[in-house]
Amino acid sequence: MRAEDGTDSLDGAAQQFMAARPQLFGIAYRVLGSAVEAEDIVQEAWLRWQKTDRDEIREPAAFLATVTARLAINLAQSARMRRESYTGPWLPEPVDTSADPQLGAERAEALDLAVLLLLEKLNPVERAAYVLREAFDYPYQRIAEILETNEANTRQLVSRARKHLAAERKEPVSSTAHRRLLEVFLDAARTGSLSGLENVLAADVVSYSDGGGIRGASKIPVVGRTRVSKYLAAFAPRLWPGAEFRWVEANGRPAVLVSPEGLPAVLLCIDVSAQGIERVMWVMNPAKLDPYVASLTG
């Protein structure tokens, strides 16, 4: 490496990499649903960038995005197998988006926790195609090159992903309406009000508690308005008395960080449609919660 050549020096390489880094993390995170795994992918992309003959690279950002997407797809294959043996429901690892609402993307698509959860049902190539198109607005031909396929197949991959999400998720509400319903839900959950809970929950609501086997959490999703209401009312005396709660942002949506005895223990997120709360997501696994808490600003 020629240290005297600013464009080919390690400093120049680092500048190019750091300029692309938000997008690289955004791609990897959306494909994997894990901030920790996404950081690993970004670090591996940096190592490969250092070893690359950069004289041959005309578009550093495009090259790095390709490397990152392919690494993420490969890791997602093995991650799916690990998640099959996960104790209890698996939820994506939340991220604080208050500083970067779109997480390095053109649009804040494929970022909501509920969407990331639904994307788990796609194979990694379909997921990557959807992410690159919907969040980063990549042309189909460019996505085809990254995925090493043709444009027609790429269009099919994105179309299947769109159809899957449309079938599984109702149209979400605005952030203002989301926050308002979360406030009502929080009040009902804290007081154990069955009628209050039933008023805000959709008929086929699902409650997911991700404790990873570490903390006491339901090992299976709780389904249906009546069951979820009774479950939350029964759970209220164990979680809420004496607990502090803080309004935060997670994955572009208002959320609540619950801290019994001053120690963060639960991140409460919801997915809301015009019919009410469709999904209640309790992130309790310290491996996911602790990095999120550490990343909060202010």
N, C-alpha and C positions, 0 to 999 in steps of 0.2 A: 504494500500500500504506500502511495506516495504522500507523505505527510505534508509536503509543501503545496499540494494541490488541494485547495479549500473544498472543491466540490467532491473530491474523492477521499478526503480525510475522514477519520472517525468522527470528528466534530460535525462535518457536513452530513455524514450518514445519520448521526444522532438527531440533527435538526430536521432532516426529512422524516425520520421515524416519528419524532415527537409531534410533528404537524399532522401525521396520519393517525396517531395513537387513539384519539377519541373515537374515530370511526372503527378502528380495528377492535377496540374493546366492545363497541356497540354491536358489531357483527357477531363476535364470539359469544357475547352474553346472550343475545337473542337465540342463537343456535343451540346453546347449552343450558340456558336457564340457571346458570351458576356464575356468580361474580368471581369466586375463587378459581374455578376452572377457566374462566375467560382471562383472568390475569395470567394464568399459566400459559395459555395459548399466545397471548401478546408477548410474553417474555421469550417464548420459543421463536416467534416471528422475528424478534429483535436479534436473537442469536443467528438466525439464518440470514438476516439482512447484513449483519457484519461480515459473514463469510461469502456473500455473493459478490461476483464481479460486477460492480455497480456501473462500470463503463458501458455495459451492455443493456442497461435498464433505462428506457426512455421515459417511462411514467412510474416513478417510485411508489406513489400512492396506489396505483392500480396493481402493481406487483405485490405490494404488501397486503392488500385486500385479498388477493387471490391466495397467497400463502396462508393467511389467517383463516379464510373460509374453509380451505381444504383441511387444515389442521383441526378446526372445530368439528367438521363433519366426521373425521376419523375418531376424535375423542367421543363424540356423541354416540357412535356405534357401541363403544364399550360402556359408556355412561348408562345407556338404556338397560343393559344387562345388570349393572349394579343396582339400579333403581327397582328392578324386579324383586330384589331381596331386601329392599328398604323396609324398616319396621314402621307400619302404619302408613297413612297417606303421605305422598311426597308433594311438596309445594316448591315452586321456584324460589331461589334465593333473592330476597328483596334488595333493591338498590335505592339510594337516596338520589332523586332526580331534581332536587331543588336548584342545584347549580347548573345542571345541563338537562333541561326538560325533555330533550329529544335523544339524549344519550348518544351523541356523535352522529346522528342520522339526519337525513333530509326531512323526515317526518317521524312523529312519535308513534309509529306503528309497531306492532309486535313487541310492545313493551309492558303493557298492562299484565299484572300477575295472572289474571284469568286467561288471557290470550296465551301467555307462555305455558300455562298448564295444559290448555287444549292442544297447543303445538306439539306437546309430548307424544300425542297419538300419531303424528306423522313420522315417516322415516326421515333420517337426517338430511338427505338430499332434497326432499320436498320442502323441508323446513328452511333449509338454506336458500333455496330458490325463492320462497315466499318472502323471507327476510330481506334479501337483496333487492327484490322488486318493490315491495310495499314500504319498507322503511328507508331504503337508500336510493330508490328510484333508478336502479341500474337498468340499462337497456337489456332486452331479452338476449341479444347476441352476446353482450358482455357476460351475462350470467351463464350462458351456454359455454363460453370459453372457460370460466372459472370451474364449472361443474364437469367439464370435459364431455359435453354432449352436444346435441344440435338445438337450434332455436325452437323448432316445432315441439320437441320433447320438453324443453324448458317452459314453454307456454302451458303445456299440459300439467306440469308439476305445480306451477303457480295456480292454475285453475282448480286443481284438486284441493290444494290447500285452502283456497278461498271458499270453496263449497263446503269443506269440512267445518270451517269456522262459522260460516253462515248457518249451517244446520245445528251447530252445538251452542251458539251464543246469540241471544237477542241483542238488539241495538242498545248500546250503553247510553246513559244519560250524561248531561253536562257535569262538569266538576262541581258547580254550585249545587245542583240537585243531589249529586253524590254525597257531598259534605252534609247537606241538610238531612238526608236519610240516615247517614251514619251517626249523626248527633241523636236522632230519635232512637235509633237502634241501641246506641250506647246507653242511653238513659233507661230503656226497657231492660237491657241485659243486666245492668248494674242493680236494678231494683227487683229483678226476677219477675217482671210483669208478663204473664202469659198473653194477655190481650194486647199489650203494647207490642210484643214481639210478632204476634200473628198479624197485626195490622201492617207491618213493614216487610214481611217475608213473602216472597213469591210462592205459589202453590208447590212447585217442585224444587224449592231451595235445597242446596247441599251445603253442609258444614264440614270443612276439612281442618283437622288439627294435626299439624306437622310437628311432632316431638322427636322423631327419629329414634324412638325407644329410650330416650334419655329422660324426658320429663313425662309426668302423668298426662296423657292425652288419649283421646279416643283412637283406637287402633283401626277403626273403619270409618268411612264417611257417614254422616248422619243425614238422612234424606227425607224431605217432605216438611211442609209448614208445621204440622202438629208435633212431629217427632223432634224437629230442631228446636221449636219453642220450649218443649218440655225439657229437653237436654240442657238448653242454656239457662232455663230457670233453676234447674237442679244444680247446675254448675256455679251459679252466682255466689252462693255463700263461701265458696272456696277461693274464688279469684278476687272479687271486688272489694270486700271490707278492708279499709285501710290502704287500698292501692292508689297510687298516683297515676295519672295518665296525661300524656302529652300529645298534642296534635303534631303530626309530622307529614312528610310526603314520601310515598313509596311507589316507584314505577309510574310516576305521573299522576297519581291519585291521592286524595287525602286519606290518611290512615291514622291509627291511634297506637301509641306505644304505652303499654301497661306495665307499671312497676310496683308490684307488691313489696312493701317494706323498703321502698326506694331503689330496688334492684330490677332493671329491665328484664321481664320474663316473657312477654308476649307482644307480637306486633299484630294488630287486628286490621285486616283489609277486607273489603267487600266488593262484589261485582253487582252493579245495579242496572236494571232495565226499567221500562215504564211500568212493568208489572210488579216491581218491588225488588228486594234483594234476592239475587239469583244464587250467589255463592258467598259464604262466609269463610274466610281463610285466616286461620290462627297460626302464625309462624312462631314456634316455641323452641325448636331445636337450636341450642346455643351455637352450634357450628355455623348456622345461617344468621341468627339474630345478633350475635356479638359483633361480627364485622359491620353489619348495618348500623348498629348503635355507635360504633367507633367512627363511622363515616359521617355522622350527622354534624352539621355545622351549626354553631350558635348554641 
